[in-house]
């Protein structure tokens, strides 16, 4: 049977476009698919995630087109295994490389991005604390005297009195030293009329928050997705 090269090429192009749209954007912690199909908030403790449907549909369409193109002699199962176990994971991972020139050319605070971050609360008889666990990566030149704060979600701003959460020292980061890991614990009080129960019922961990980097007259807000 004759190969349909055009069908095969279209399928490959769609896989590449899908990988690009699934790539986490710089300073956003979101991909294009997240922006096209944002998470729907059904209730304070319930979310509907639709952003995985479109890439899955595009990849399955590409798989079908590759099979119909008769470009490979192996069967449907062999094509499926090669595509979804080797080609797609490699393409999605390789796509992250194209972000590096953006960071390097941007310079300053824009050369920094968040690798991982989360925060948690501790409640005790004498004090209440928030622990921030944060890892930053610098792709550019050395940045000194870096101030960091956390802009909490709206669901928390009415409950606790720390807004924003300002980390207690200045930091230095540069790529020669690798990633910068920061862990700080800061005390806070509840606003009048609020308690630990309100904190637990807020389901704050579903909501987006921001890591604010600042240095002299420069400031950068890096969005972090909730769960």
SULTA-V454898 format. One record per helix or strand of 3 or more residues. SS is the DSSP state (hx for helix, st for strand). FROM is the first residue (numbers start at 0). TO is the last residue. If there is no record, write none. Layout:
BEGIN
ss->SS from->FROM to->TO
ss->SS from->FROM to->TO
END
This chain:
BEGIN
ss->hx from->4 to->21
ss->hx from->31 to->35
ss->st from->39 to->42
ss->st from->45 to->47
ss->hx from->50 to->68
ss->hx from->75 to->105
ss->hx from->107 to->110
ss->st from->111 to->122
ss->st from->127 to->137
ss->st from->142 to->150
ss->hx from->153 to->156
ss->st from->170 to->172
ss->hx from->174 to->176
ss->st from->179 to->187
ss->hx from->195 to->200
ss->hx from->203 to->205
ss->st from->208 to->214
ss->st from->217 to->223
END
